[in-house]
Amino acid sequence: MTVAAAGALAAQTAMQHSDSLPGLNPSDWIGPKQKPITGIASVIDGDTIEIHGQRIRFNGIDAPESKQYCDDAKGFEYPCGRRSAAALDTFLAASRPVKCTFVTWDRYHRFVGDCRRADGASVAGWMVEHGQALDWPRYSNGAYAAQQAKAQAAKVGMWVGKFEAPWDWRASHADGAAPARQPLGIMSRKLVAQSGYSCEPRRTCKQISSCDEAQWYLQNCSWGGKLDRDGDGVACETLC
């Protein structure tokens, strides 16, 4: 075998090996045709995840920012951005891994894609249908308008009260324009240290002593939604 032939064979072998590791080869993320990325996702916020070190932005939807607050049914503020991220984390954990098909790159060099859980459920569709994100007509061409109408009629998620569209919130908060930098787990540990409460172990209303404590679990823990059975934004109503 000549030196040239040996070099060609080695290159071909290397290419075949890299193809067996989707999402791990940086060359897969360069050029007009990007390969899907599949793996266990870390949640950054309600519309952004990270797989194999690559940030992925969901195409066609917009979720409240990590620092954004909304008003619940009674007019009280709650951290809708953190609640959206927690809802996404719980949803993805139910059927792993997630697979994202490439659409484009955004200005933060995030892979913008259409993502689905292992069971085939659309991540963006679920987030909009459960009021944890909005259809973004500027990019979706109304692809999730039906899910949004359903969420609004049912008054779930953000639709339980009043909120500012994430794109409008970012326009009025210069420091909220850049994407979040830390995965959900890191954010949650910081919040736990500040509050004195903890998301571990999971609790039921019978194990909670105050309305403030119940609301903290609802707003900051992935399992907190189980404390709000009627979805009105108030946890353990017998305490509040």
MOVENDA-V875162 format. One record per pair of residues at least 12 apart in sequence whose ideal C-beta (glycine too) atoms are under 7 Angstrom apart, sorted by the first residue. I is the first residue (numbers start at 0). J is the second residue. D is the distance in Angstrom with one decimal. If there is no record, write none. Layout:
i = <I	I>
j = <J	J>
d = <D	D>
This chain:
i = <21	21	21	21	22	22	22	22	22	22	23	28	28	33	33	35	35	35	35	36	36	36	36	36	36	37	37	38	38	38	39	39	40	40	41	42	42	42	42	42	43	43	43	44	44	44	44	44	44	45	45	45	45	45	45	45	45	45	46	46	46	46	47	47	47	49	53	54	54	55	55	55	55	55	56	56	56	57	57	57	58	58	58	58	58	58	59	59	59	59	59	59	59	60	60	60	60	60	60	60	60	60	61	61	61	61	61	62	62	62	62	62	63	63	63	63	63	63	64	64	64	64	64	65	65	65	65	65	66	66	67	67	67	67	69	69	69	69	70	70	70	71	71	71	71	72	72	72	72	73	77	77	78	79	79	81	81	82	83	83	84	85	85	85	86	86	87	87	88	88	89	90	91	94	94	94	94	95	96	97	97	97	97	98	98	99	99	99	100	100	107	109	123	124	124	127	127	127	127	128	128	128	129	129	129	130	130	130	130	130	131	133	133	133	134	155	159	159	159	160	187	190	194	196	196	196	198	198	201	202	204	204	204	207	207	209	210	210	213	213	213	213	213	214	216	217>
j = <34	35	36	37	36	37	38	50	51	53	51	53	110	101	110	98	99	100	101	50	51	53	55	99	110	96	98	50	51	96	95	96	91	97	182	84	87	88	182	183	178	179	182	62	64	65	80	84	179	62	63	80	83	84	87	126	131	132	60	61	62	132	109	178	179	182	110	109	110	99	109	110	112	114	105	109	111	114	122	123	102	111	112	113	123	138	123	134	135	138	139	142	143	123	126	127	132	133	134	135	139	143	132	133	135	165	166	83	126	131	132	165	79	80	83	157	162	165	80	165	168	169	175	80	81	84	179	186	80	175	79	80	165	168	157	160	161	162	160	161	162	159	160	232	233	159	160	231	232	233	218	232	218	157	162	218	219	218	131	132	183	220	221	223	129	131	126	131	183	221	221	125	116	116	117	118	120	117	117	114	115	116	122	114	115	112	113	114	112	113	178	178	143	143	146	143	146	147	150	146	149	150	150	155	156	150	155	156	157	158	156	147	164	165	147	230	230	231	232	232	219	219	215	212	215	216	219	220	222	216	226	235	237	235	238	238	238	239	226	234	235	238	239	234	234	234>
d = <5.9	6.7	6.7	5.6	4.0	6.0	5.6	6.0	4.3	6.9	5.5	6.5	6.7	3.6	7.0	5.5	6.2	4.9	6.8	5.2	6.6	6.1	6.6	5.0	6.6	5.5	4.4	4.1	5.4	5.2	5.7	5.3	5.5	4.9	4.1	5.4	5.3	4.5	6.3	4.1	6.9	4.9	6.0	6.2	6.8	5.1	6.5	5.0	4.7	2.8	6.3	6.7	3.1	5.1	5.5	6.5	5.7	5.5	5.7	6.1	4.0	5.8	6.8	6.1	6.8	6.5	5.5	4.1	6.8	5.1	6.4	4.7	5.7	6.8	5.7	4.4	4.8	6.0	6.2	4.6	4.6	5.1	5.9	5.4	6.8	6.5	6.0	7.0	5.8	5.2	3.1	5.2	6.2	4.6	6.1	5.7	4.5	6.5	6.3	5.6	6.8	6.1	6.3	5.4	4.4	4.4	5.7	4.6	6.5	6.3	3.9	6.2	4.5	4.2	5.4	7.0	7.0	5.2	4.9	6.0	6.1	6.4	4.7	4.6	6.4	6.8	4.8	6.9	6.2	5.6	5.9	4.1	6.8	5.3	5.5	6.2	6.8	3.8	4.3	4.3	6.9	6.0	4.5	3.4	6.9	5.0	5.1	4.9	5.2	6.9	5.4	6.5	5.4	5.7	6.2	6.5	6.3	5.8	4.4	6.4	5.1	6.8	4.7	7.0	6.6	4.6	6.4	6.8	5.4	5.2	4.6	5.8	6.5	4.1	4.6	4.2	6.8	5.8	5.9	5.4	6.8	5.6	6.7	6.8	5.7	3.9	6.9	4.1	5.4	4.9	5.3	6.8	6.4	6.1	5.4	4.3	4.3	5.2	6.5	3.9	5.7	5.5	6.4	5.8	5.4	4.1	4.2	2.0	5.0	4.7	4.8	6.4	6.2	6.8	4.5	5.4	6.6	5.9	4.8	6.3	6.6	5.3	5.8	6.3	5.0	7.0	6.7	3.9	5.0	6.4	6.0	3.9	6.9	5.7	6.6	6.3	4.6	3.9	5.8	4.0	3.9	5.5	6.9	5.6	6.5	3.9>
